[in-house]
């Protein structure tokens, strides 16, 4: 089992920045891929960024060049640095982990609101 706990999101003006964090606990050595998804009102959950163990990060086209995913293995924490935020980035952001045996784990979600 893996537990994922996101930091609190927040309200930010367009053009601003925000950093999300996700603390992992439990069977963290079994995590193969970590990432962030988001879900806006009335829309399906979508991929924001993924970072596989030992691999390079992948980003959704809509956030490339603005968001950066990173991981601090010593702290068992995943980060999402979000710059140049836009109103369309408003969503509930979910931390995600995929185990080596194919189990998906999700955080509880945190609200990010970008005002115009």
Phi, psi and omega in degrees: 000144178233134175248136181236127181232116181276155171285167178290138175281223178166185179251128182220150178281154177304137183092349182275184183231155178205143176240127174260148174230158182218113180268128180255144176215166182097222183277062187290338180288348177269003181279127181258324181223139174238156180185185178229138171238167175215157178220117177271159180303130178077005181238164178281158176294136182229153179290137172255304182201147176228148174221112179281158178297123179074009182239185182266152181288150174237142184232151169293146181303326185291343182242356181303135180084349180244324182251148176225126176262140179209167185220135173250099185294329180294330181257000182053044185230138177253143181235155170224107175271122184243117179244164179048049184295146180239157177305327180288355174277354178298125183183171167271126182259133183241132171281146187221145173217140177244125181277167181294341178260011172088018178268133177268136176236143182230146169281180184280346180094147178219137186277130172240125180237126180247119181267147181271000000 
